[in-house]
Amino acid sequence: MRPPMSAGRIALAAEADFNLGPWLVQPSLGQMRWGDRTERLEPRVLQALIVLGRAGGRTVSREVLMRQAWGTVVSEDAVGRCIARLRAVLGQGDGLGIET
């Protein structure tokens, strides 16, 4: 059963923690941890990460990403900044990354 969505967006407070490679993603705390390293992430960045994670490696269109993470259509720049932030954080791990 999936956690509740709020206005088309993922409710971070209701999301369970999950592992992503060496990272422990803690949506309700707004962060990712790997050993003693902690990365704080903006809510939209975490919501996008959850959408991508739920896809299980399948391609996620920008439209689906926007609808599920933002709940509305946003600029290409907003999506690009979000993905760039995820790439920067995930690039510190065991070869995790996001392909376009």
KAMOKA-V50191 format. One line per field, one symbol per residue. ss: DSSP state (~ for helix, > for strand, _ for the rest). burial: b if it has 24 or more other ideal C-beta (glycine too) atoms within 12 Angstrom, else e. Layout:
# KAMOKA-V50191
ss=???
burial=???
This chain:
# KAMOKA-V50191
ss=____>>__>>_~~~___>>>__>>>>~~~_>>>>__>>>>__~~~~~~~~~~~~_______~~~~~~~~~_____~~~~~~~~~~~~~~~__________
burial=eeeeeeeebbebeebeeeebeebebbbeeebbbeeeeebebebbbbbbbbbbbeeeeeebebeebbebbbeeeeeeeebeebbebbeebbeebeebebee
